[in-house]
Amino acid sequence: MPTPKLRSIGWNPFFDAQLTSADLQSTVIARVSAHHGSQVEVYGEEGEFRVPIQSAEARGKVAIGDWLVLNAADHRALRLLDRKTLVSRKAAGEEVKQQMIVANVDTLFLVTSCNEDFNLSRLERYIAMAIQSGATPVVVLTKADLCADPAALADQARQLHPGLAVEILDARNPDQAAALAARCGPGQSVALLGSSGVGKSTLANTLGARAFGADLATGPIREQDGKGRHTTTSRSLHLLPTGGVLVDNPGVREFQLRDCEEGVADLFEDVLAIIAECRFSDCRHQQEPGCAVRAAINAGTLDERRFASFEKLRAEQARNAAALAQRRARGRDMSQAQRAALARKRRGQPGG
């Protein structure tokens, strides 16, 4: 059975329930800790070792944080265990492809600084994605010294979703970073997400994260725009002295949601409740009579920025859903054409 060492890096009953007796015979259970193109680093009972990408992905594409059952002899993946959570986004480009960020994390620390980086609409994207993934979002506000009233920013963030946890701290101060320690205990997996230069790597170092012996690189802030130099260049798993594990991610410059309808609906439940009160079901929320949205905005009970953010994310989801449907339809058509071609070949007929 999985050992205390594996449990210290995030193994829990969710994964216990997936194991069979065959999984425990001549196998190695390990967690993906880093991706290096042609090789994947994994961490198991014997420590960290590397596996060729073809072997690691023999049972499917892997993400940082995934759990694998490997053949003990050649380290070929026999099973990719089901994920408890999966954080992903739309990959850059026109196609609606998924880019997996991290798997099996319990908490997402959404890090933003109290300067030009603070942006409620961007935070809403992060929170919606966290909700969709199944991880718990926690907003972490850093560099409070760059803002006259950081508590006001914290109040604005808390209003984005009921029960949302928001912490204000100096990422360099261990005493303040200790406010996050309760979520980083034995068996817990956390990840940092935010723009470049907001203090993610500094916070990781302050929490005691170790990239197996090396501190995480950090860079100074550019004075002209308050942004930091891009320091973390790839995501990887780090051990924490509190008993958990942490994933530090590169700074995010563009974050489009790929398949996040449930997350958006949960985050904007208040907006959807107001929309339901509109007189017409096809109300465009402009000048239509009986529009509950315009009435709420005029009355000050609905923030116009929040409604605009909701509309933008909803339109983005609609476009992505349509593109995904077209892609799947093309895949079905291609499969049907391939089956027809094979059938003709068996009958000895030329292709059409």
Secondary structure as UniProt FT lines:
FT   HELIX           4..7
FT   TURN            8..10
FT   HELIX           13..16
FT   TURN            17..18
FT   HELIX           21..24
FT   STRAND          27..35
FT   STRAND          39..44
FT   TURN            45..46
FT   STRAND          47..52
FT   HELIX           53..56
FT   TURN            57..59
FT   TURN            64..65
FT   STRAND          67..71
FT   TURN            72..74
FT   STRAND          77..80
FT   STRAND          86..90
FT   STRAND          98..103
FT   STRAND          107..113
FT   TURN            116..117
FT   HELIX           120..133
FT   STRAND          136..142
FT   HELIX           144..146
FT   HELIX           150..158
FT   TURN            159..160
FT   TURN            162..163
FT   STRAND          165..168
FT   TURN            171..172
FT   HELIX           174..177
FT   HELIX           178..183
FT   TURN            186..187
FT   STRAND          189..194
FT   TURN            196..197
FT   HELIX           200..206
FT   TURN            207..208
FT   TURN            223..225
FT   STRAND          236..239
FT   TURN            241..242
FT   STRAND          245..248
FT   HELIX           261..267
FT   HELIX           269..275
FT   TURN            276..277
FT   TURN            281..282
FT   TURN            289..290
FT   HELIX           292..299
FT   HELIX           304..347
//
